[in-house]
Amino acid sequence: MSAGLVLIDLVLGGLVTTMGVESTARAASDHGYELEFVADAMSGLTAEEHDFAVRRTFPRFGAVRNTTDYL
């Protein structure tokens, strides 16, 4: 990152939805970052866990989008 630039938005995806992605989101939110989640760029241990996080948890922290929103 260049000097003088401030990162305020994070776009998250990855493995595992309810572990790595969710814990990163919680920490980033605690530090004041604006968050976006790419729902189809992450997966969970089960489809039910993933769906719950995408529908219920992540919207409390930021916008939930799909990869087509970034292409």
N, CA, C and O atoms as a MOPAC input file, in Angstrom:
PM7 MOZYME 1SCF
protein

 N      0.85000 1    -1.17000 1     0.00000 1
 C      0.00000 1     0.00000 1     0.00000 1
 C      0.89500 1     1.23100 1     0.00000 1
 O      1.91100 1     1.27100 1     0.69300 1
 N      0.51700 1     2.21400 1    -0.76700 1
 C      1.27600 1     3.45200 1    -0.83800 1
 C      1.08900 1     4.27200 1     0.42200 1
 O      0.04200 1     4.21200 1     1.06800 1
 N      2.10400 1     5.03100 1     0.76200 1
 C      2.01600 1     5.90800 1     1.93300 1
 C      0.88600 1     6.90100 1     1.74000 1
 O      0.71200 1     7.45000 1     0.65200 1
 N      0.13200 1     7.12700 1     2.77500 1
 C     -0.95800 1     8.09000 1     2.72300 1
 C     -2.30900 1     7.49400 1     2.38600 1
 O     -3.33500 1     8.14000 1     2.59900 1
 N     -2.33500 1     6.26300 1     1.85800 1
 C     -3.60700 1     5.61400 1     1.56100 1
 C     -4.09500 1     4.87300 1     2.79200 1
 O     -3.31200 1     4.28200 1     3.53500 1
 N     -5.39300 1     4.91700 1     2.99000 1
 C     -5.98600 1     4.24200 1     4.14000 1
 C     -6.98100 1     3.20500 1     3.63900 1
 O     -7.89000 1     3.52700 1     2.87400 1
 N     -6.81000 1     1.98300 1     4.06400 1
 C     -7.71700 1     0.90100 1     3.70100 1
 C     -8.90000 1     0.90800 1     4.65500 1
 O     -8.72800 1     0.79200 1     5.86800 1
 N    -10.10800 1     1.04600 1     4.10200 1
 C    -11.28700 1     1.04600 1     4.96800 1
 C    -12.30500 1    -0.01400 1     4.58300 1
 O    -13.20400 1    -0.31600 1     5.36800 1
 N    -12.18400 1    -0.58500 1     3.39100 1
 C    -13.12800 1    -1.60000 1     2.92300 1
 C    -12.41000 1    -2.92500 1     2.71300 1
 O    -11.31600 1    -2.96500 1     2.14900 1
 N    -13.02900 1    -4.00500 1     3.16900 1
 C    -12.50300 1    -5.34100 1     2.93500 1
 C    -13.56800 1    -6.18400 1     2.25400 1
 O    -14.73900 1    -6.14400 1     2.63100 1
 N    -13.15700 1    -6.94700 1     1.25000 1
 C    -14.03400 1    -7.88100 1     0.57300 1
 C    -13.53800 1    -9.27300 1     0.94600 1
 O    -12.38400 1    -9.62000 1     0.69200 1
 N    -14.42400 1   -10.07000 1     1.55400 1
 C    -14.01800 1   -11.35800 1     2.10300 1
 C    -14.62200 1   -12.54500 1     1.36400 1
 O    -15.77900 1   -12.52400 1     0.94200 1
 N    -13.81700 1   -13.55800 1     1.22400 1
 C    -14.21100 1   -14.85900 1     0.72300 1
 C    -13.20800 1   -15.84700 1     1.28600 1
 O    -12.25000 1   -15.43100 1     1.93800 1
 N    -13.38800 1   -17.12000 1     1.06300 1
 C    -12.39100 1   -18.08100 1     1.51200 1
 C    -12.97300 1   -19.29000 1     2.20600 1
 O    -14.16300 1   -19.58700 1     2.10000 1
 N    -12.09900 1   -19.97800 1     2.92100 1
 C    -12.46800 1   -21.19400 1     3.62900 1
 C    -12.25300 1   -20.96600 1     5.10600 1
 O    -11.34300 1   -20.20600 1     5.43900 1
 N    -12.91900 1   -21.48600 1     5.92500 1
 C    -14.24700 1   -22.05400 1     5.97600 1
 C    -15.19300 1   -20.94400 1     6.42300 1
 O    -14.84100 1   -20.16400 1     7.30800 1
 N    -16.37100 1   -20.85400 1     5.83900 1
 C    -17.29500 1   -19.74700 1     6.07000 1
 C    -17.47100 1   -19.41600 1     7.54500 1
 O    -17.32900 1   -18.26000 1     7.94500 1
 N    -17.77700 1   -20.41700 1     8.34900 1
 C    -18.10100 1   -20.15900 1     9.75500 1
 C    -16.88300 1   -20.14100 1    10.66400 1
 O    -17.02200 1   -19.97400 1    11.87600 1
 N    -15.71200 1   -20.30600 1    10.11100 1
 C    -14.49700 1   -20.25400 1    10.92300 1
 C    -13.60300 1   -19.11700 1    10.44400 1
 O    -13.61300 1   -18.03000 1    11.02100 1
 N    -12.83700 1   -19.36300 1     9.39900 1
 C    -11.88600 1   -18.35700 1     8.92700 1
 C    -12.52400 1   -17.06400 1     8.48500 1
 O    -12.08900 1   -15.98600 1     8.89100 1
 N    -13.55400 1   -17.15300 1     7.65600 1
 C    -14.18600 1   -15.93700 1     7.13300 1
 C    -14.89700 1   -15.18300 1     8.25700 1
 O    -14.73800 1   -13.96900 1     8.39200 1
 N    -15.67000 1   -15.89300 1     9.05000 1
 C    -16.42700 1   -15.22800 1    10.11500 1
 C    -15.51000 1   -14.62400 1    11.17200 1
 O    -15.76300 1   -13.50700 1    11.62400 1
 N    -14.46500 1   -15.31800 1    11.57600 1
 C    -13.58100 1   -14.76900 1    12.59700 1
 C    -12.80700 1   -13.56000 1    12.06800 1
 O    -12.57700 1   -12.59900 1    12.80100 1
 N    -12.41000 1   -13.61100 1    10.80300 1
 C    -11.75200 1   -12.45800 1    10.18400 1
 C    -12.70400 1   -11.27300 1    10.12100 1
 O    -12.31000 1   -10.13800 1    10.39100 1
 N    -13.95200 1   -11.53800 1     9.76600 1
 C    -14.95300 1   -10.47100 1     9.68700 1
 C    -15.18100 1    -9.81800 1    11.04900 1
 O    -15.26300 1    -8.59400 1    11.15100 1
 N    -15.28100 1   -10.62200 1    12.07000 1
 C    -15.50500 1   -10.07400 1    13.41100 1
 C    -14.32900 1    -9.19700 1    13.84700 1
 O    -14.53100 1    -8.10800 1    14.38500 1
 N    -13.12000 1    -9.66500 1    13.61800 1
 C    -11.93800 1    -8.87900 1    13.99100 1
 C    -11.85900 1    -7.58700 1    13.18100 1
 O    -11.57500 1    -6.52200 1    13.72800 1
 N    -12.11300 1    -7.68800 1    11.87400 1
 C    -12.06600 1    -6.49600 1    11.01900 1
 C    -13.13400 1    -5.48700 1    11.42300 1
 O    -12.87700 1    -4.28300 1    11.45200 1
 N    -14.31400 1    -5.96900 1    11.73100 1
 C    -15.39000 1    -5.08800 1    12.17700 1
 C    -15.01300 1    -4.39100 1    13.48200 1
 O    -15.27600 1    -3.20100 1    13.65300 1
 N    -14.40500 1    -5.12600 1    14.38900 1
 C    -13.95500 1    -4.53900 1    15.65700 1
 C    -12.93700 1    -3.42800 1    15.44000 1
 O    -12.81100 1    -2.52200 1    16.26400 1
 N    -12.21000 1    -3.50200 1    14.32400 1
 C    -11.20700 1    -2.48100 1    14.01600 1
 C    -11.73900 1    -1.39300 1    13.07600 1
 O    -10.97600 1    -0.55300 1    12.60000 1
 N    -13.04100 1    -1.41300 1    12.81500 1
 C    -13.66400 1    -0.32900 1    12.07100 1
 C    -13.69600 1    -0.45300 1    10.56600 1
 O    -14.01600 1     0.51800 1     9.88000 1
 N    -13.37300 1    -1.62000 1    10.02900 1
 C    -13.42000 1    -1.79400 1     8.57900 1
 C    -14.84700 1    -1.98300 1     8.09700 1
 O    -15.67900 1    -2.56200 1     8.79600 1
 N    -15.12300 1    -1.48800 1     6.89300 1
 C    -16.38400 1    -1.74900 1     6.20300 1
 C    -16.20200 1    -3.07500 1     5.47800 1
 O    -15.17000 1    -3.30200 1     4.84700 1
 N    -17.20100 1    -3.95400 1     5.56400 1
 C    -17.04500 1    -5.30000 1     5.02800 1
 C    -18.03200 1    -5.61800 1     3.91900 1
 O    -19.17000 1    -5.15000 1     3.91700 1
 N    -17.56500 1    -6.42600 1     2.97500 1
 C    -18.41000 1    -7.04300 1     1.96400 1
 C    -18.02900 1    -8.51000 1     1.91400 1
 O    -16.85800 1    -8.85700 1     2.06400 1
 N    -19.01300 1    -9.36900 1     1.70500 1
 C    -18.81000 1   -10.80800 1     1.66700 1
 C    -19.19200 1   -11.33300 1     0.29500 1
 O    -20.25000 1   -10.98800 1    -0.23100 1
 N    -18.34400 1   -12.16000 1    -0.28600 1
 C    -18.63000 1   -12.76600 1    -1.58400 1
 C    -19.09300 1   -14.19700 1    -1.31000 1
 O    -18.28400 1   -15.11300 1    -1.16500 1
 N    -20.40200 1   -14.36200 1    -1.24500 1
 C    -21.01100 1   -15.61200 1    -0.78600 1
 C    -20.60800 1   -16.82800 1    -1.60900 1
 O    -20.41800 1   -17.91100 1    -1.05500 1
 N    -20.47400 1   -16.66600 1    -2.91800 1
 C    -20.12500 1   -17.82000 1    -3.74700 1
 C    -18.60900 1   -17.97200 1    -3.93100 1
 O    -18.15800 1   -18.72100 1    -4.79800 1
 N    -17.83800 1   -17.26500 1    -3.12200 1
 C    -16.37900 1   -17.41300 1    -3.12200 1
 C    -15.90100 1   -17.93000 1    -1.76700 1
 O    -14.76600 1   -17.68900 1    -1.35600 1
 N    -16.79000 1   -18.64200 1    -1.09100 1
 C    -16.45200 1   -19.26300 1     0.19000 1
 C    -17.27800 1   -20.52700 1     0.32800 1
 O    -18.27200 1   -20.71700 1    -0.37300 1
 N    -16.85500 1   -21.38100 1     1.23500 1
 C    -17.63400 1   -22.58600 1     1.49100 1
 C    -17.50500 1   -22.95400 1     2.95900 1
 O    -16.56100 1   -22.55900 1     3.64300 1
 N    -18.47600 1   -23.71900 1     3.41800 1
 C    -18.48600 1   -24.13900 1     4.81300 1
 C    -18.26000 1   -25.62900 1     4.94000 1
 O    -18.18300 1   -26.35300 1     3.94700 1
 N    -18.15600 1   -26.07400 1     6.17800 1
 C    -18.03900 1   -27.50700 1     6.41100 1
 C    -19.30600 1   -28.22500 1     5.96900 1
 O    -19.25900 1   -29.36600 1     5.50800 1
 N    -20.45100 1   -27.53500 1     6.11800 1
 C    -21.72100 1   -28.05200 1     5.61200 1
 C    -22.44300 1   -26.92000 1     4.89200 1
 O    -22.18800 1   -25.74400 1     5.15400 1
 N    -23.33300 1   -27.27800 1     3.99700 1
 C    -24.12300 1   -26.27000 1     3.28500 1
 C    -25.00100 1   -25.49000 1     4.24900 1
 O    -25.20700 1   -24.29100 1     4.06600 1
 N    -25.51900 1   -26.15400 1     5.27100 1
 C    -26.38900 1   -25.49100 1     6.24100 1
 C    -25.64400 1   -24.41000 1     7.01800 1
 O    -26.17600 1   -23.31800 1     7.22200 1
 N    -24.41500 1   -24.70300 1     7.45300 1
 C    -23.61200 1   -23.70900 1     8.16800 1
 C    -23.30900 1   -22.51700 1     7.27600 1
 O    -23.43100 1   -21.36700 1     7.69900 1
 N    -22.91600 1   -22.79400 1     6.04700 1
 C    -22.61100 1   -21.72500 1     5.09900 1
 C    -23.83900 1   -20.84800 1     4.85900 1
 O    -23.75600 1   -19.62200 1     4.92900 1
 N    -24.96100 1   -21.47500 1     4.57900 1
 C    -26.18800 1   -20.72700 1     4.30000 1
 C    -26.60600 1   -19.87000 1     5.48700 1
 O    -27.04100 1   -18.73300 1     5.30400 1
 N    -26.48200 1   -20.39700 1     6.69200 1
 C    -26.85000 1   -19.62600 1     7.87900 1
 C    -25.96000 1   -18.39300 1     8.01800 1
 O    -26.45200 1   -17.29600 1     8.28000 1
 N    -24.66600 1   -18.57100 1     7.84500 1
 C    -23.75000 1   -17.43300 1     7.96100 1
 C    -24.05400 1   -16.37200 1     6.90900 1
 O    -24.07300 1   -15.17800 1     7.20900 1
 N    -24.29300 1   -16.81200 1     5.67900 1
 C    -24.55300 1   -15.87500 1     4.58200 1
 C    -25.89000 1   -15.15000 1     4.76900 1
 O    -25.99000 1   -13.95900 1     4.47500 1
 N    -26.91000 1   -15.85300 1     5.25200 1
 C    -28.24200 1   -15.25100 1     5.38900 1
 C    -28.42800 1   -14.48500 1     6.70000 1
 O    -29.13600 1   -13.47900 1     6.73400 1
 N    -27.79500 1   -14.95600 1     7.77700 1
 C    -28.08900 1   -14.39100 1     9.09800 1
 C    -26.93700 1   -13.61400 1     9.73100 1
 O    -27.15100 1   -12.53500 1    10.28400 1
 N    -25.74200 1   -14.14200 1     9.65700 1
 C    -24.61800 1   -13.52000 1    10.36800 1
 C    -23.97900 1   -12.38600 1     9.57800 1
 O    -23.87200 1   -11.26800 1    10.08100 1
 N    -23.55900 1   -12.65600 1     8.36300 1
 C    -22.82000 1   -11.66800 1     7.59000 1
 C    -23.57300 1   -10.37100 1     7.33300 1
 O    -22.95200 1    -9.30800 1     7.36500 1
 N    -24.88000 1   -10.40300 1     7.07900 1
 C    -25.58100 1    -9.12300 1     6.86700 1
 C    -25.50700 1    -8.17400 1     8.07500 1
 O    -25.72100 1    -6.97100 1     7.92500 1
 N    -25.21400 1    -8.68900 1     9.23600 1
 C    -25.05100 1    -7.82700 1    10.41900 1
 C    -23.75300 1    -7.03300 1    10.36600 1
 O    -23.60800 1    -6.01900 1    11.04800 1
 N    -22.80500 1    -7.50300 1     9.54400 1
 C    -21.49800 1    -6.86600 1     9.45100 1
 C    -21.29100 1    -6.08500 1     8.16500 1
 O    -20.47000 1    -5.16700 1     8.12500 1
 N    -22.02600 1    -6.43600 1     7.10700 1
 C    -21.82200 1    -5.75800 1     5.83000 1
 C    -22.67400 1    -6.36400 1     4.73400 1
 O    -23.56100 1    -7.17800 1     4.98800 1
 N    -22.38800 1    -5.95100 1     3.51300 1
 C    -23.14800 1    -6.40100 1     2.34800 1
 C    -22.70800 1    -7.79800 1     1.92500 1
 O    -21.52400 1    -8.13300 1     1.98000 1
 N    -23.66600 1    -8.59900 1     1.50800 1
 C    -23.38300 1    -9.92800 1     0.97600 1
 C    -23.63800 1    -9.88000 1    -0.52500 1
 O    -24.72700 1    -9.51600 1    -0.97000 1
 N    -22.63100 1   -10.24700 1    -1.29000 1
 C    -22.71300 1   -10.17800 1    -2.74700 1
 C    -22.25200 1   -11.50700 1    -3.35300 1
 O    -21.95000 1   -12.46100 1    -2.63600 1
 N    -22.20700 1   -11.54500 1    -4.67700 1
 C    -21.69400 1   -12.69800 1    -5.42000 1
 C    -20.57200 1   -12.26500 1    -6.32000 1
 O    -20.37500 1   -11.07000 1    -6.54100 1
 N    -19.82400 1   -13.22800 1    -6.84900 1
 C    -18.69100 1   -12.88900 1    -7.70500 1
 C    -19.10400 1   -12.07100 1    -8.92800 1
 O    -18.32800 1   -11.24100 1    -9.40100 1
 N    -20.30200 1   -12.28900 1    -9.44100 1
 C    -20.75500 1   -11.52300 1   -10.61600 1
 C    -20.82300 1   -10.02800 1   -10.32800 1
 O    -20.75400 1    -9.21800 1   -11.25300 1
 N    -20.95500 1    -9.65500 1    -9.07000 1
 C    -20.99800 1    -8.23200 1    -8.70400 1
 C    -19.62400 1    -7.57700 1    -8.86100 1
 O    -19.53100 1    -6.35000 1    -8.90100 1
 N    -18.57000 1    -8.36700 1    -8.95100 1
 C    -17.21100 1    -7.83500 1    -9.04100 1
 C    -16.57300 1    -8.03600 1   -10.39400 1
 O    -15.47600 1    -7.53300 1   -10.64000 1
 N    -17.23500 1    -8.76000 1   -11.27700 1
 C    -16.65500 1    -9.02500 1   -12.59800 1
 C    -17.09300 1    -8.00900 1   -13.62200 1
 O    -16.69300 1    -8.09100 1   -14.78300 1

